[in-house]
């Protein structure tokens, strides 16, 4: 069994770094915020150094676009709510976006 695991690691089939890179990329595309991504990776016992490195590498433009898209979608589906409703803030927090990011995006 150890031989098989060593073989998989040598050939990059079993590689934490590759896993974290793809996980972060996929979750950002799915609309997750950094806080939710970090929490999910910590739950999988991924080293903090890897998590921080790949979360810091998220393209700022893509991340901001996902946040704006989530805000627009929520506002379309909740037309009776105020533009900066506490419900919107809670929704975005549950998606893993930070409070500062949310307030900046809502007020701009």
SVG drawing of the C-alpha trace seen along z (x, -y; Angstrom):
<svg xmlns="http://www.w3.org/2000/svg" viewBox="-42 -54 50 56">
<polyline fill="none" stroke="black" stroke-width="0.4" points="0.0,0.0 2.8,-2.4 4.4,-1.6 1.3,-2.5 0.9,-5.8 4.6,-6.7 4.0,-5.9 0.9,-8.2 2.8,-11.0 5.8,-10.7 3.5,-11.0 1.5,-13.8 -1.8,-11.9 -1.8,-12.4 -0.7,-16.0 -2.1,-18.3 -0.8,-21.4 -2.5,-20.5 -5.7,-19.7 -5.8,-23.0 -5.1,-24.9 -8.0,-23.2 -10.3,-23.4 -9.8,-27.2 -10.2,-27.8 -13.4,-25.7 -15.0,-27.3 -14.3,-30.8 -15.9,-30.0 -18.9,-28.5 -19.3,-31.9 -17.7,-31.0 -16.0,-33.7 -12.5,-33.3 -13.7,-32.8 -15.9,-29.8 -13.0,-28.4 -10.6,-28.7 -13.0,-27.0 -13.7,-24.1 -9.9,-23.5 -9.3,-23.7 -12.0,-21.1 -10.0,-18.9 -6.8,-19.5 -5.0,-21.2 -1.8,-23.1 -2.5,-26.8 0.5,-27.8 -1.0,-26.1 -4.5,-27.6 -3.1,-31.1 -0.9,-30.9 -3.7,-29.9 -6.3,-32.1 -3.9,-35.1 -3.5,-34.1 -7.2,-34.5 -7.5,-37.1 -9.0,-40.2 -11.1,-41.0 -12.7,-37.5 -13.4,-37.6 -15.0,-41.1 -17.1,-40.0 -18.4,-37.0 -19.4,-39.3 -21.1,-41.8 -22.9,-38.9 -24.1,-37.5 -25.5,-40.9 -27.2,-41.4 -28.8,-37.9 -30.0,-38.4 -31.5,-41.8 -33.3,-40.4 -34.8,-37.6 -35.8,-39.9 -37.1,-43.0 -39.2,-44.1 -36.1,-44.3 -34.0,-47.5 -30.8,-47.6 -28.6,-47.3 -30.9,-45.0 -29.5,-43.1 -30.8,-39.9 -28.5,-40.6 -25.6,-41.0 -26.3,-37.8 -26.7,-36.0 -23.3,-37.2 -21.7,-36.4 -23.0,-32.8 -21.4,-32.6 -18.1,-33.4 -17.5,-37.0 -16.0,-39.3 -18.0,-42.2 -15.7,-44.9 -15.9,-43.5 -19.6,-43.3 -20.1,-46.8 -17.7,-48.2 -19.5,-46.4 -23.0,-47.3 -22.2,-51.0 -20.4,-51.4"/>
</svg>
